[in-house]
Amino acid sequence: MTVYDTAQLVRFDPDRFTTRRVFESPDGLVVWFGFQPGQALREHQTSSRAWIQVLKGKVAVEVDQDRVTLEAGQNVVLAPEVPHSVTALEQSILQVVLFPHPHRHTLLDVES
């Protein structure tokens, strides 16, 4: 059993959002994002299904012209190849689960 602690693993940077790969296997990838208010993950897409969970704070997720505000405890699932963006409305921690593991997409494309 492995215990993960957001307080110890997620850092906040005043200039850009941060990422931490928490778990990775051939079946999937789990990444934690740390956002300060106003920081954004620009529009991108992945070859995987993306389950976005807000662990702390509040974010706006945009897909096409649709925008949804999610708070801690809320989730959204996006189908593969769906362009989307995320903007932090307050200091936030997101857990993103990508399954299956992305083969054509890399977080290096969107990390700041």
MOPAC internal coordinates of N, CA, C and O (Angstrom, degrees):
PM7 1SCF
backbone

  N    0.0000 0     0.00 0     0.00 0    0    0    0
  C    1.4467 1     0.00 0     0.00 0    1    0    0
  C    1.5290 1   108.47 1     0.00 0    2    1    0
  O    1.2310 1   121.10 1   -42.33 1    3    2    1
  N    1.3150 1   115.50 1   137.67 1    3    2    1
  C    1.4585 1   121.88 1   177.05 1    5    3    2
  C    1.5256 1   108.52 1  -120.13 1    6    5    3
  O    1.2310 1   120.78 1   -48.99 1    7    6    5
  N    1.3246 1   116.12 1   131.01 1    7    6    5
  C    1.4619 1   121.51 1   178.13 1    9    7    6
  C    1.5245 1   108.09 1  -104.49 1   10    9    7
  O    1.2310 1   120.76 1   -49.12 1   11   10    9
  N    1.3321 1   116.14 1   130.88 1   11   10    9
  C    1.4579 1   122.26 1   178.95 1   13   11   10
  C    1.5199 1   108.76 1  -114.35 1   14   13   11
  O    1.2310 1   120.21 1   -43.60 1   15   14   13
  N    1.3305 1   117.21 1   136.40 1   15   14   13
  C    1.4598 1   123.03 1  -177.43 1   17   15   14
  C    1.5262 1   109.21 1  -121.70 1   18   17   15
  O    1.2310 1   120.61 1   -65.80 1   19   18   17
  N    1.3413 1   116.43 1   114.20 1   19   18   17
  C    1.4661 1   119.13 1  -178.61 1   21   19   18
  C    1.5238 1   111.63 1   -59.63 1   22   21   19
  O    1.2310 1   120.15 1   144.82 1   23   22   21
  N    1.3251 1   117.33 1   -35.18 1   23   22   21
  C    1.4651 1   120.48 1  -177.88 1   25   23   22
  C    1.5273 1   111.41 1   -62.43 1   26   25   23
  O    1.2310 1   120.37 1   149.15 1   27   26   25
  N    1.3339 1   116.90 1   -30.85 1   27   26   25
  C    1.4561 1   119.77 1  -179.49 1   29   27   26
  C    1.5235 1   113.05 1   -94.17 1   30   29   27
  O    1.2310 1   119.80 1   154.17 1   31   30   29
  N    1.3315 1   117.98 1   -25.83 1   31   30   29
  C    1.4576 1   120.52 1  -174.00 1   33   31   30
  C    1.5195 1   114.58 1   -99.46 1   34   33   31
  O    1.2310 1   119.60 1   154.72 1   35   34   33
  N    1.3293 1   118.37 1   -25.28 1   35   34   33
  C    1.4588 1   120.56 1  -177.97 1   37   35   34
  C    1.5245 1   109.11 1   -98.09 1   38   37   35
  O    1.2310 1   121.32 1   -53.81 1   39   38   37
  N    1.3144 1   115.08 1   126.19 1   39   38   37
  C    1.4589 1   121.88 1   176.87 1   41   39   38
  C    1.5224 1   108.64 1  -110.90 1   42   41   39
  O    1.2310 1   120.53 1   -23.89 1   43   42   41
  N    1.3163 1   116.59 1   156.11 1   43   42   41
  C    1.4528 1   122.37 1   176.56 1   45   43   42
  C    1.5187 1   108.22 1  -118.21 1   46   45   43
  O    1.2310 1   120.74 1   -43.74 1   47   46   45
  N    1.3196 1   116.18 1   136.26 1   47   46   45
  C    1.4556 1   122.61 1  -179.72 1   49   47   46
  C    1.5288 1   106.84 1  -121.79 1   50   49   47
  O    1.2310 1   119.57 1   -48.71 1   51   50   49
  N    1.3262 1   118.42 1   131.29 1   51   50   49
  C    1.4707 1   119.35 1  -178.32 1   53   51   50
  C    1.5267 1   113.65 1   -66.02 1   54   53   51
  O    1.2310 1   119.79 1   161.51 1   55   54   53
  N    1.3355 1   118.00 1   -18.49 1   55   54   53
  C    1.4552 1   121.36 1  -174.84 1   57   55   54
  C    1.5263 1   115.33 1  -100.42 1   58   57   55
  O    1.2310 1   120.01 1   159.07 1   59   58   57
  N    1.3275 1   117.58 1   -20.93 1   59   58   57
  C    1.4718 1   120.24 1  -176.98 1   61   59   58
  C    1.5238 1   110.31 1  -162.59 1   62   61   59
  O    1.2310 1   121.72 1   -22.83 1   63   62   61
  N    1.3331 1   114.31 1   157.17 1   63   62   61
  C    1.4578 1   117.46 1   177.28 1   65   63   62
  C    1.5242 1   109.05 1   -69.61 1   66   65   63
  O    1.2310 1   120.67 1   -20.85 1   67   66   65
  N    1.3233 1   116.32 1   159.15 1   67   66   65
  C    1.4606 1   121.44 1  -179.72 1   69   67   66
  C    1.5228 1   109.41 1  -117.95 1   70   69   67
  O    1.2310 1   120.88 1   -22.47 1   71   70   69
  N    1.3228 1   115.92 1   157.53 1   71   70   69
  C    1.4557 1   120.78 1   177.09 1   73   71   70
  C    1.5228 1   109.88 1  -132.34 1   74   73   71
  O    1.2310 1   121.72 1   -27.62 1   75   74   73
  N    1.3113 1   114.31 1   152.38 1   75   74   73
  C    1.4688 1   121.02 1   175.05 1   77   75   74
  C    1.5228 1   107.55 1  -143.42 1   78   77   75
  O    1.2310 1   120.21 1   -63.49 1   79   78   77
  N    1.3159 1   117.20 1   116.51 1   79   78   77
  C    1.4647 1   120.41 1   173.16 1   81   79   78
  C    1.5193 1   107.19 1   -73.06 1   82   81   79
  O    1.2310 1   121.11 1   -65.11 1   83   82   81
  N    1.3195 1   115.49 1   114.89 1   83   82   81
  C    1.4637 1   120.46 1  -175.29 1   85   83   82
  C    1.5143 1   111.07 1   -91.06 1   86   85   83
  O    1.2310 1   120.49 1   140.54 1   87   86   85
  N    1.3281 1   116.66 1   -39.46 1   87   86   85
  C    1.4587 1   121.03 1  -177.46 1   89   87   86
  C    1.5203 1   108.59 1  -150.45 1   90   89   87
  O    1.2310 1   121.19 1   -39.05 1   91   90   89
  N    1.3367 1   115.32 1   140.95 1   91   90   89
  C    1.4529 1   119.44 1   179.08 1   93   91   90
  C    1.5180 1   109.30 1  -145.91 1   94   93   91
  O    1.2310 1   121.15 1   -44.37 1   95   94   93
  N    1.3233 1   115.40 1   135.63 1   95   94   93
  C    1.4573 1   122.11 1   174.76 1   97   95   94
  C    1.5201 1   107.41 1  -148.69 1   98   97   95
  O    1.2310 1   119.60 1    -8.14 1   99   98   97
  N    1.3321 1   118.37 1   171.86 1   99   98   97
  C    1.4661 1   119.19 1   176.22 1  101   99   98
  C    1.5354 1   112.13 1   -60.40 1  102  101   99
  O    1.2310 1   120.16 1   158.73 1  103  102  101
  N    1.3347 1   117.30 1   -21.27 1  103  102  101
  C    1.4634 1   121.98 1  -177.11 1  105  103  102
  C    1.5181 1   113.90 1   -86.78 1  106  105  103
  O    1.2310 1   119.84 1   156.02 1  107  106  105
  N    1.3248 1   117.91 1   -23.98 1  107  106  105
  C    1.4515 1   118.90 1  -175.79 1  109  107  106
  C    1.5153 1   112.89 1  -175.33 1  110  109  107
  O    1.2310 1   121.87 1    -4.62 1  111  110  109
  N    1.3246 1   114.03 1   175.38 1  111  110  109
  C    1.4595 1   122.09 1  -178.22 1  113  111  110
  C    1.5256 1   108.35 1  -141.01 1  114  113  111
  O    1.2310 1   120.53 1   -44.87 1  115  114  113
  N    1.3349 1   116.59 1   135.13 1  115  114  113
  C    1.4640 1   121.97 1   176.92 1  117  115  114
  C    1.5276 1   107.23 1  -119.28 1  118  117  115
  O    1.2310 1   121.21 1   -54.22 1  119  118  117
  N    1.3429 1   115.29 1   125.78 1  119  118  117
  C    1.4603 1   120.98 1  -178.34 1  121  119  118
  C    1.5242 1   108.60 1  -128.39 1  122  121  119
  O    1.2310 1   120.56 1   -43.72 1  123  122  121
  N    1.3394 1   116.54 1   136.28 1  123  122  121
  C    1.4583 1   121.48 1   172.96 1  125  123  122
  C    1.5241 1   108.11 1  -102.85 1  126  125  123
  O    1.2310 1   121.08 1   -43.88 1  127  126  125
  N    1.3293 1   115.55 1   136.12 1  127  126  125
  C    1.4587 1   122.86 1   177.62 1  129  127  126
  C    1.5220 1   108.88 1  -114.57 1  130  129  127
  O    1.2310 1   120.32 1   -42.44 1  131  130  129
  N    1.3214 1   117.00 1   137.56 1  131  130  129
  C    1.4560 1   122.88 1   173.15 1  133  131  130
  C    1.5182 1   109.08 1  -112.98 1  134  133  131
  O    1.2310 1   120.20 1   -59.29 1  135  134  133
  N    1.3256 1   117.22 1   120.71 1  135  134  133
  C    1.4627 1   122.79 1  -177.93 1  137  135  134
  C    1.5193 1   110.88 1  -120.53 1  138  137  135
  O    1.2310 1   120.69 1   -41.85 1  139  138  137
  N    1.3051 1   116.28 1   138.15 1  139  138  137
  C    1.4578 1   121.93 1   166.00 1  141  139  138
  C    1.5337 1   106.54 1   -90.91 1  142  141  139
  O    1.2310 1   119.46 1   -20.08 1  143  142  141
  N    1.3321 1   118.63 1   159.92 1  143  142  141
  C    1.4663 1   120.34 1   179.64 1  145  143  142
  C    1.5249 1   111.82 1   -53.37 1  146  145  143
  O    1.2310 1   120.93 1   -46.40 1  147  146  145
  N    1.3329 1   115.83 1   133.60 1  147  146  145
  C    1.4534 1   121.62 1   178.17 1  149  147  146
  C    1.5184 1   115.29 1    89.25 1  150  149  147
  O    1.2310 1   120.02 1   163.01 1  151  150  149
  N    1.3202 1   117.58 1   -16.99 1  151  150  149
  C    1.4621 1   119.16 1   178.59 1  153  151  150
  C    1.5239 1   109.35 1   -72.43 1  154  153  151
  O    1.2310 1   121.11 1   -33.02 1  155  154  153
  N    1.3390 1   115.49 1   146.98 1  155  154  153
  C    1.4558 1   119.48 1  -173.83 1  157  155  154
  C    1.5199 1   112.22 1  -138.44 1  158  157  155
  O    1.2310 1   121.91 1   -30.51 1  159  158  157
  N    1.3012 1   113.95 1   149.49 1  159  158  157
  C    1.4492 1   123.25 1   170.55 1  161  159  158
  C    1.5243 1   104.51 1   -99.95 1  162  161  159
  O    1.2310 1   120.32 1   -72.11 1  163  162  161
  N    1.3317 1   117.00 1   107.89 1  163  162  161
  C    1.4622 1   120.98 1  -173.75 1  165  163  162
  C    1.5243 1   111.32 1   -60.25 1  166  165  163
  O    1.2310 1   121.28 1   -14.21 1  167  166  165
  N    1.3250 1   115.15 1   165.79 1  167  166  165
  C    1.4591 1   119.45 1  -177.46 1  169  167  166
  C    1.5293 1   111.11 1   -57.07 1  170  169  167
  O    1.2310 1   121.41 1   -47.00 1  171  170  169
  N    1.3106 1   114.91 1   133.00 1  171  170  169
  C    1.4596 1   122.59 1  -179.58 1  173  171  170
  C    1.5238 1   107.87 1  -156.94 1  174  173  171
  O    1.2310 1   120.37 1    -2.95 1  175  174  173
  N    1.3082 1   116.90 1   177.05 1  175  174  173
  C    1.4591 1   121.29 1   174.65 1  177  175  174
  C    1.5102 1   108.46 1  -147.08 1  178  177  175
  O    1.2310 1   120.78 1   -15.44 1  179  178  177
  N    1.3039 1   116.11 1   164.56 1  179  178  177
  C    1.4534 1   122.01 1  -179.68 1  181  179  178
  C    1.5215 1   109.46 1  -135.40 1  182  181  179
  O    1.2310 1   121.12 1   -24.72 1  183  182  181
  N    1.3074 1   115.47 1   155.28 1  183  182  181
  C    1.4618 1   120.87 1   177.16 1  185  183  182
  C    1.5236 1   111.46 1   -77.08 1  186  185  183
  O    1.2310 1   120.49 1   175.72 1  187  186  185
  N    1.3148 1   116.67 1    -4.28 1  187  186  185
  C    1.4645 1   122.10 1  -177.57 1  189  187  186
  C    1.5214 1   111.75 1  -106.86 1  190  189  187
  O    1.2310 1   120.82 1   -17.78 1  191  190  189
  N    1.3201 1   116.03 1   162.22 1  191  190  189
  C    1.4683 1   121.31 1   168.02 1  193  191  190
  C    1.5285 1   105.84 1   -73.23 1  194  193  191
  O    1.2310 1   119.97 1   -42.42 1  195  194  193
  N    1.3312 1   117.65 1   137.58 1  195  194  193
  C    1.4723 1   121.80 1  -177.70 1  197  195  194
  C    1.5229 1   109.94 1  -117.71 1  198  197  195
  O    1.2310 1   121.13 1   -57.81 1  199  198  197
  N    1.3249 1   115.45 1   122.19 1  199  198  197
  C    1.4566 1   121.50 1   175.22 1  201  199  198
  C    1.5253 1   105.52 1  -105.26 1  202  201  199
  O    1.2310 1   120.46 1   -68.78 1  203  202  201
  N    1.3384 1   116.72 1   111.22 1  203  202  201
  C    1.4640 1   122.65 1  -177.59 1  205  203  202
  C    1.5107 1   108.43 1  -102.56 1  206  205  203
  O    1.2310 1   120.65 1   -60.72 1  207  206  205
  N    1.3362 1   116.37 1   119.28 1  207  206  205
  C    1.4578 1   123.16 1  -178.43 1  209  207  206
  C    1.5279 1   108.78 1  -117.61 1  210  209  207
  O    1.2310 1   120.43 1   -49.89 1  211  210  209
  N    1.3192 1   116.78 1   130.11 1  211  210  209
  C    1.4639 1   120.73 1   176.19 1  213  211  210
  C    1.5292 1   107.47 1   -89.86 1  214  213  211
  O    1.2310 1   120.75 1   -65.79 1  215  214  213
  N    1.3292 1   116.17 1   114.21 1  215  214  213
  C    1.4670 1   121.13 1   178.89 1  217  215  214
  C    1.5233 1   111.27 1   -88.75 1  218  217  215
  O    1.2310 1   120.96 1   149.85 1  219  218  217
  N    1.3466 1   115.76 1   -30.15 1  219  218  217
  C    1.4610 1   121.40 1  -179.81 1  221  219  218
  C    1.5176 1   107.80 1  -152.14 1  222  221  219
  O    1.2310 1   120.13 1   -38.62 1  223  222  221
  N    1.3287 1   117.35 1   141.38 1  223  222  221
  C    1.4503 1   121.49 1   172.63 1  225  223  222
  C    1.5141 1   115.42 1    90.83 1  226  225  223
  O    1.2310 1   121.45 1    27.44 1  227  226  225
  N    1.3444 1   114.83 1  -152.56 1  227  226  225
  C    1.4640 1   122.15 1  -176.60 1  229  227  226
  C    1.5200 1   108.32 1  -149.37 1  230  229  227
  O    1.2310 1   120.75 1   -46.03 1  231  230  229
  N    1.3419 1   116.17 1   133.97 1  231  230  229
  C    1.4661 1   121.79 1   179.93 1  233  231  230
  C    1.5232 1   110.38 1  -134.54 1  234  233  231
  O    1.2310 1   121.19 1   -19.73 1  235  234  233
  N    1.3128 1   115.32 1   160.27 1  235  234  233
  C    1.4639 1   122.20 1   171.05 1  237  235  234
  C    1.5199 1   107.24 1  -109.81 1  238  237  235
  O    1.2310 1   120.94 1   -50.53 1  239  238  237
  N    1.3317 1   115.81 1   129.47 1  239  238  237
  C    1.4583 1   121.81 1   176.24 1  241  239  238
  C    1.5266 1   106.83 1  -111.82 1  242  241  239
  O    1.2310 1   120.81 1   -51.33 1  243  242  241
  N    1.3320 1   116.05 1   128.67 1  243  242  241
  C    1.4644 1   120.32 1  -179.19 1  245  243  242
  C    1.5232 1   110.14 1  -117.76 1  246  245  243
  O    1.2310 1   121.70 1   -46.36 1  247  246  245
  N    1.3322 1   114.34 1   133.64 1  247  246  245
  C    1.4546 1   123.31 1   174.11 1  249  247  246
  C    1.5201 1   105.69 1  -132.94 1  250  249  247
  O    1.2310 1   120.62 1   -61.91 1  251  250  249
  N    1.3339 1   116.42 1   118.09 1  251  250  249
  C    1.4677 1   121.21 1  -174.01 1  253  251  250
  C    1.5326 1   108.32 1    54.43 1  254  253  251
  O    1.2310 1   119.99 1    55.73 1  255  254  253
  N    1.3018 1   117.62 1  -124.27 1  255  254  253
  C    1.4595 1   121.63 1   179.54 1  257  255  254
  C    1.5266 1   112.20 1   -96.40 1  258  257  255
  O    1.2310 1   120.15 1  -178.86 1  259  258  257
  N    1.3269 1   117.32 1     1.14 1  259  258  257
  C    1.4673 1   121.13 1  -179.70 1  261  259  258
  C    1.5242 1   110.10 1   -90.06 1  262  261  259
  O    1.2310 1   121.27 1   -43.24 1  263  262  261
  N    1.3405 1   115.18 1   136.76 1  263  262  261
  C    1.4611 1   121.23 1   178.27 1  265  263  262
  C    1.5204 1   107.70 1  -131.85 1  266  265  263
  O    1.2310 1   120.83 1   -48.85 1  267  266  265
  N    1.3221 1   116.01 1   131.15 1  267  266  265
  C    1.4546 1   121.19 1   177.20 1  269  267  266
  C    1.5284 1   107.95 1  -125.53 1  270  269  267
  O    1.2310 1   120.75 1   -39.93 1  271  270  269
  N    1.3180 1   116.18 1   140.07 1  271  270  269
  C    1.4606 1   121.62 1   175.74 1  273  271  270
  C    1.5124 1   107.75 1   -99.09 1  274  273  271
  O    1.2310 1   120.92 1   -52.51 1  275  274  273
  N    1.3217 1   115.86 1   127.49 1  275  274  273
  C    1.4624 1   121.97 1   179.69 1  277  275  274
  C    1.5203 1   109.68 1  -118.06 1  278  277  275
  O    1.2310 1   120.94 1   -42.10 1  279  278  277
  N    1.3302 1   115.80 1   137.90 1  279  278  277
  C    1.4632 1   122.11 1   176.42 1  281  279  278
  C    1.5149 1   109.47 1  -113.79 1  282  281  279
  O    1.2310 1   120.89 1    -8.97 1  283  282  281
  N    1.3367 1   115.91 1   171.03 1  283  282  281
  C    1.4612 1   121.21 1   179.93 1  285  283  282
  C    1.5197 1   110.18 1   -48.69 1  286  285  283
  O    1.2310 1   121.33 1   -48.83 1  287  286  285
  N    1.3267 1   115.06 1   131.17 1  287  286  285
  C    1.4538 1   121.34 1  -179.95 1  289  287  286
  C    1.5134 1   113.37 1    95.51 1  290  289  287
  O    1.2310 1   119.98 1   171.03 1  291  290  289
  N    1.3259 1   117.65 1    -8.97 1  291  290  289
  C    1.4635 1   120.46 1   179.44 1  293  291  290
  C    1.5295 1   110.27 1  -102.06 1  294  293  291
  O    1.2310 1   121.53 1   -23.94 1  295  294  293
  N    1.3401 1   114.67 1   156.06 1  295  294  293
  C    1.4550 1   122.09 1  -174.91 1  297  295  294
  C    1.5107 1   110.26 1  -139.19 1  298  297  295
  O    1.2310 1   121.08 1   -20.54 1  299  298  297
  N    1.3265 1   115.54 1   159.46 1  299  298  297
  C    1.4577 1   121.93 1   170.76 1  301  299  298
  C    1.5296 1   106.85 1  -143.41 1  302  301  299
  O    1.2310 1   120.76 1   -35.91 1  303  302  301
  N    1.3256 1   116.16 1   144.09 1  303  302  301
  C    1.4601 1   121.29 1   176.89 1  305  303  302
  C    1.5215 1   108.00 1  -115.63 1  306  305  303
  O    1.2310 1   120.90 1   -49.87 1  307  306  305
  N    1.3281 1   115.89 1   130.13 1  307  306  305
  C    1.4577 1   121.93 1   179.95 1  309  307  306
  C    1.5233 1   109.59 1  -113.92 1  310  309  307
  O    1.2310 1   120.90 1   -41.97 1  311  310  309
  N    1.3175 1   115.89 1   138.03 1  311  310  309
  C    1.4561 1   121.31 1   177.16 1  313  311  310
  C    1.5279 1   109.95 1   -70.01 1  314  313  311
  O    1.2310 1   120.00 1   -20.41 1  315  314  313
  N    1.3328 1   117.60 1   159.59 1  315  314  313
  C    1.4664 1   120.34 1   176.42 1  317  315  314
  C    1.5213 1   111.30 1   -58.85 1  318  317  315
  O    1.2310 1   121.15 1   -29.21 1  319  318  317
  N    1.3356 1   115.41 1   150.79 1  319  318  317
  C    1.4692 1   124.01 1   174.71 1  321  319  318
  C    1.5250 1   114.34 1    65.95 1  322  321  319
  O    1.2310 1   119.72 1  -162.54 1  323  322  321
  N    1.3433 1   118.14 1    17.46 1  323  322  321
  C    1.4632 1   121.44 1   178.24 1  325  323  322
  C    1.5330 1   108.71 1   -94.14 1  326  325  323
  O    1.2310 1   119.62 1   -65.87 1  327  326  325
  N    1.3311 1   118.34 1   114.13 1  327  326  325
  C    1.4651 1   119.96 1   177.28 1  329  327  326
  C    1.5330 1   110.19 1   -62.81 1  330  329  327
  O    1.2310 1   120.92 1   -46.44 1  331  330  329
  N    1.3353 1   115.85 1   133.56 1  331  330  329
  C    1.4638 1   120.57 1  -178.66 1  333  331  330
  C    1.5198 1   109.38 1  -153.10 1  334  333  331
  O    1.2310 1   121.37 1   -18.85 1  335  334  333
  N    1.3405 1   114.98 1   161.15 1  335  334  333
  C    1.4628 1   121.70 1   175.80 1  337  335  334
  C    1.5240 1   108.37 1  -138.87 1  338  337  335
  O    1.2310 1   121.21 1   -18.90 1  339  338  337
  N    1.3266 1   115.29 1   161.10 1  339  338  337
  C    1.4676 1   122.01 1  -179.88 1  341  339  338
  C    1.5216 1   108.26 1  -134.58 1  342  341  339
  O    1.2310 1   120.41 1   -46.93 1  343  342  341
  N    1.3376 1   116.83 1   133.07 1  343  342  341
  C    1.4576 1   122.23 1   176.54 1  345  343  342
  C    1.5202 1   108.95 1  -128.30 1  346  345  343
  O    1.2310 1   120.32 1   -49.28 1  347  346  345
  N    1.3270 1   117.00 1   130.72 1  347  346  345
  C    1.4614 1   121.39 1   179.29 1  349  347  346
  C    1.5266 1   110.18 1   -79.16 1  350  349  347
  O    1.2310 1   120.69 1   -51.69 1  351  350  349
  N    1.3144 1   116.28 1   128.31 1  351  350  349
  C    1.4608 1   121.95 1   176.91 1  353  351  350
  C    1.5270 1   110.68 1   -93.33 1  354  353  351
  O    1.2310 1   120.70 1   161.51 1  355  354  353
  N    1.3189 1   116.26 1   -18.49 1  355  354  353
  C    1.4640 1   124.02 1   172.65 1  357  355  354
  C    1.5254 1   106.98 1  -154.57 1  358  357  355
  O    1.2310 1   120.01 1    -6.19 1  359  358  357
  N    1.3285 1   117.59 1   173.81 1  359  358  357
  C    1.4608 1   119.09 1   179.57 1  361  359  358
  C    1.5255 1   108.12 1   -54.75 1  362  361  359
  O    1.2310 1   120.62 1   -53.17 1  363  362  361
  N    1.3282 1   116.43 1   126.83 1  363  362  361
  C    1.4568 1   120.30 1  -171.52 1  365  363  362
  C    1.5177 1   112.26 1  -140.48 1  366  365  363
  O    1.2310 1   121.60 1   -27.42 1  367  366  365
  N    1.3393 1   114.54 1   152.58 1  367  366  365
  C    1.4536 1   122.70 1   170.47 1  369  367  366
  C    1.5190 1   106.87 1  -123.70 1  370  369  367
  O    1.2310 1   121.02 1   -54.48 1  371  370  369
  N    1.3301 1   115.65 1   125.52 1  371  370  369
  C    1.4611 1   121.55 1   176.33 1  373  371  370
  C    1.5099 1   109.49 1  -112.39 1  374  373  371
  O    1.2310 1   121.31 1   -37.12 1  375  374  373
  N    1.3105 1   115.10 1   142.88 1  375  374  373
  C    1.4583 1   121.16 1   167.71 1  377  375  374
  C    1.5223 1   106.38 1  -110.27 1  378  377  375
  O    1.2310 1   120.91 1   -56.90 1  379  378  377
  N    1.3269 1   115.87 1   123.10 1  379  378  377
  C    1.4563 1   121.09 1   178.90 1  381  379  378
  C    1.5235 1   107.60 1  -114.88 1  382  381  379
  O    1.2310 1   121.23 1   -55.79 1  383  382  381
  N    1.3244 1   115.25 1   124.21 1  383  382  381
  C    1.4563 1   121.70 1   177.61 1  385  383  382
  C    1.5214 1   106.94 1  -109.49 1  386  385  383
  O    1.2310 1   120.40 1   -58.74 1  387  386  385
  N    1.3255 1   116.84 1   121.26 1  387  386  385
  C    1.4570 1   122.54 1   179.23 1  389  387  386
  C    1.5221 1   108.38 1  -109.30 1  390  389  387
  O    1.2310 1   120.94 1   -58.02 1  391  390  389
  N    1.3280 1   115.81 1   121.98 1  391  390  389
  C    1.4599 1   119.42 1   179.57 1  393  391  390
  C    1.5187 1   110.76 1  -144.87 1  394  393  391
  O    1.2310 1   120.38 1   -43.60 1  395  394  393
  N    1.3191 1   116.87 1   136.40 1  395  394  393
  C    1.4715 1   125.40 1    -7.99 1  397  395  394
  C    1.5271 1   110.54 1   -65.11 1  398  397  395
  O    1.2310 1   121.04 1    -4.12 1  399  398  397
  N    1.3055 1   115.61 1   175.88 1  399  398  397
  C    1.4607 1   120.73 1  -179.79 1  401  399  398
  C    1.5214 1   109.07 1   -52.86 1  402  401  399
  O    1.2310 1   120.11 1   -45.02 1  403  402  401
  N    1.3312 1   117.39 1   134.98 1  403  402  401
  C    1.4798 1   119.07 1  -178.48 1  405  403  402
  C    1.5289 1   110.85 1   -67.55 1  406  405  403
  O    1.2310 1   121.18 1   -50.39 1  407  406  405
  N    1.3207 1   115.36 1   129.61 1  407  406  405
  C    1.4609 1   119.63 1  -179.13 1  409  407  406
  C    1.5205 1   112.10 1   -99.28 1  410  409  407
  O    1.2310 1   120.20 1   146.86 1  411  410  409
  N    1.3276 1   117.22 1   -33.14 1  411  410  409
  C    1.4585 1   120.36 1  -177.69 1  413  411  410
  C    1.5160 1   111.81 1  -104.20 1  414  413  411
  O    1.2310 1   119.96 1   172.07 1  415  414  413
  N    1.2937 1   117.68 1    -7.93 1  415  414  413
  C    1.4609 1   122.00 1  -173.48 1  417  415  414
  C    1.5164 1   108.81 1  -113.01 1  418  417  415
  O    1.2310 1   120.10 1   -36.44 1  419  418  417
  N    1.2902 1   117.41 1   143.56 1  419  418  417
  C    1.4579 1   120.92 1   174.37 1  421  419  418
  C    1.5220 1   108.71 1  -132.49 1  422  421  419
  O    1.2310 1   120.57 1   -38.97 1  423  422  421
  N    1.2947 1   116.51 1   141.03 1  423  422  421
  C    1.4634 1   119.84 1   177.36 1  425  423  422
  C    1.5275 1   111.30 1   -65.75 1  426  425  423
  O    1.2310 1   120.57 1   162.71 1  427  426  425
  N    1.3314 1   116.52 1   -17.29 1  427  426  425
  C    1.4529 1   118.39 1   177.64 1  429  427  426
  C    1.5254 1   111.01 1   -63.48 1  430  429  427
  O    1.2310 1   120.41 1   155.72 1  431  430  429
  N    1.3373 1   116.81 1   -24.28 1  431  430  429
  C    1.4693 1   120.46 1   177.70 1  433  431  430
  C    1.5142 1   112.47 1   -67.59 1  434  433  431
  O    1.2310 1   119.84 1   154.59 1  435  434  433
  N    1.3348 1   117.92 1   -25.41 1  435  434  433
  C    1.4565 1   120.26 1  -174.35 1  437  435  434
  C    1.5162 1   113.01 1  -118.66 1  438  437  435
  O    1.2310 1   119.89 1   171.25 1  439  438  437
  N    1.3315 1   117.81 1    -8.75 1  439  438  437
  C    1.4538 1   119.21 1   179.27 1  441  439  438
  C    1.5132 1   109.72 1   -69.11 1  442  441  439
  O    1.2310 1   121.40 1   -35.21 1  443  442  441
  N    1.3070 1   114.93 1   144.79 1  443  442  441
  C    1.4689 1   118.37 1   177.77 1  445  443  442
  C    1.5053 1   109.64 1   -97.98 1  446  445  443
  O    1.2310 1   120.10 1   180.00 1  447  446  445

